Amino acid sequence: MSLATIPLCFEINGTTVAIDVSPVERLSAVLRDELGLTGTKVGCDAGDCGACSVIVDDEVVCACLMSAASVEGASVRTVEGLANGSLSALQQSFLRHGAAQCGICTPGLLVTATALLEKNPAPSEAEVQDALGGVLCRCTGYRKIVRAVTNANGPTALDTALIPSRAAVGASPIRLDGERKVTGAEIFGADERPKDALSVLVVRSPHWHAAFEIGDTEAFVRAHPGVLAVFTAADIPGRNRFGVIPPFADQPALAEHRARFRGEAVALIAGERAAIEDLDPADFPIVWKELPHALSPDEAKILPPLHEGRNGNLLTQGYVECGDPEAALANAHATVSGAVETSYVEHAYIEPEAGFAAMEGDTLIIKACTQAPYMDRDDTAAVLGLPPEKVRIVPLATGGGFGSKLDISLQPLIGLVALKTGRPAALVYTRGDSMRSTTKRHPAAMKATISADAEGRITGMVFEGDFNTGAYASWGPTVANRVPVHASGPYVTLNYRAVGRAIHTNGPISGAFRGFGVPQATIMQETLYDRLAEKLGLDRLEFRILNALTNGQKTTCGQLLTSGVGIRQCLEELRPQWRRALDTAARLNATAGKTRRGVGVASCWYGCGNTSLPNPSTIRLGITPSGRVVLHQGAVDIGQGSNTVVTQICADALGLPLSTFTLLGGDTGITPDAGKTSASRQTFVSGKAAELAGRQLREKILRFANVSEAAEIAIEGQHLLVSEGEVRRSIALSSLPLDADGYAFAAEATYDPPTEALDEKGQGKPYAVYGYGAQLVELEVDVTLGTVKLLKFTAAHDVGRAVNPLLAEGQIEGGIAQGIGLALMEEYIPGHTENLHDYLIPTIGDVPEIETILVEVPDPEGPFGVKGLGEHVLIPTAPAILNAIRHATGAEITKVPATPARVLEAIQAVEKAL
Ligand code: FES
């Protein structure tokens, strides 16, 4: 209920303000909504994430937990107050160290670290971890944040202006979108709201599975002043089904009389902001009738199909077979078998889904966070019965995605309200709604057997995995198909059968999450590899090196890998650390004690881009009469760095310095389709399109100047300079005719990786390029408590060519942090862990030292030899940790995450068996 306002006077970033506020209004809301200081982010509204950290009278507080009234007379500092004419030393240090990726956590971290440095100008790593422990970051893995704070007064960052032509690839300039992230100027989904926007409340199912009838909505609207309208499935003008894989599109934007999972949207209430904020959703006229439900694939087998026309509750299955696996297992020198279960994992990006929709003439504009603007456009248009060109998606900065923001969420909902009312419509998911209604990592139940000959060469493998795909398809088919292709790991496996099944339940929808099922399958395979090496009496690392794929060998899909296979090099790079770590562990474990040292290793491979499906990217660029190179770069940068990396590639292909470039990003109205940001495809696929477009533009210029490929080009003011030997030409750009986009020279190129369909045995060429990696972890297990303390990771990843080594390192550190969560703590329990208090993700104190080794085995298909990296970096982490726990204690973990209780139980099982 809205209360009478009270006057409030306080100092904000050195300026006194006097405003009237509600006595119960949160400080975060006043800062953002009344004062426009949107640099202070809201991730949870519960004090769990720290994104809203501000300094009040020299103390760091969560602005979401503080009433605005309580800062009367106080001095408040936000991220906007940190720069004083120029960036503070700490802000520069964040840029220099690559400590900001998506940037949604960055203001909270900067503010908190500023308060620390004011009290303690030279903090130790432990002091930094202690001070920043309450601010969550899901992208970076924290290591670069620690370095940025402990080295805040170092030299300035590498300025793009200092990087000469053709030297961008391989350099680590500050990210091109970096400054906005450290000043709080970056605009995320919740940061822009038209003044006349309606608010939208989504009515969601409180039941796993239920039929429902909606009552008298007109009476509801009349009874609630300020509420304008209610919309249900009956109001949807188009096809009330969406889905990322068209043949499986099965999810209604608003459910029709039956909700299949808890959190499913069933109706929208639109109204003035205050009225919606005061609304009690329990007042909404709806009658529920619960239906039988299943939360696990086993339960789902005896439940009627959730979707008509499917094979029971089997959504789909993927299959790969080569050789004669049964014979191989039967005739092997040694075999091992096992089973592993994994849990739901929540993406837990710090930015809940947010955005607004508005009509501009007859075009619907949607500004929101996303990983896939063109997919959003096409799905939203279909739901709303509009031609795709009448929907324009303008991505705002995305505060982490990791796969979940590939699926549409609020887009058709706010689009429907804007379309029907003619007024802008804004929506910011609560943390609870975000966690309940969006996708998760598939829980998996897997079993496998692997065999080897007496020399230790793998002879055969069989794998089966059931993946709980939840109520709707989302990316379930991708997981089911990608897993069998990858379940062998990057090893020669001549006799093989793998099945991956995606099975519907009434649980949360499982979708894309960094690796598409491969991290789960790799846990199964890599933990069995350790057991097999032990059975054979072989060193675990050498066993992997012996079996690693090399150029000239075939995958289990029969794909001949002719070049660019770098897994062996990755594993070999680990040898020195492996030997040192094993020696240390042996020495420490020689003395009995409650702490045992363990060392683990695991590998990964991952095909970049879609599995045997087209996934083209198009990049356009042009040179303006004023001498700027404008890059239409539609590969959405969700923090991974595509804005910077794709530009670096294009700059070197064109032969002009990075500093001449201006970016136009993402907007479906002005940028060609660069596909979705997923499957480790942007640096490879969009990067290749950028390389081709850059070379094409260069050729046009050289042809125009009538010089050879050896010529150099440069821009000076409004002139293009072309030189070759003695020949010098100066082209006045403003004297040239301009194309429809206003460019004197322009080019556009499309690249689609060459793949081939898989046959019924999964044989074919699913990917054009693979990336590889291997990680080593050292840890300690307290055998009395089952707790695991991580000590160090050494990560060797073959990236083909490191376009931007600093960003590549950031990807590796961030992926390892998410792998730590998968291995040790993250378990989303539907109905129980729907907040960031009960659902635990790694904090700054959970990520140990990470030594990164960038291996560069170029793949001729990728631009400058590039391979993808984003998914790879998470895949080996969890199995390496589980292998290290087993090395330390003998305990085999068969249910992930390896919580202290599970580790202790496994240790006790070993002790009992002795
Ligand atoms: Fe920290 Fe994205 S950079 S959450």
Boltz pocket constraint, residues with backbone or C-beta under 6 A from the ligand:
constraints:
  - pocket:
      binder: B
      contacts: [[A, 99], [A, 100], [A, 101], [A, 102], [A, 103], [A, 104], [A, 105], [A, 106], [A, 136], [A, 137], [A, 138], [A, 139], [A, 140], [A, 350], [A, 399], [A, 400], [A, 638], [A, 639]]
      max_distance: 6.0
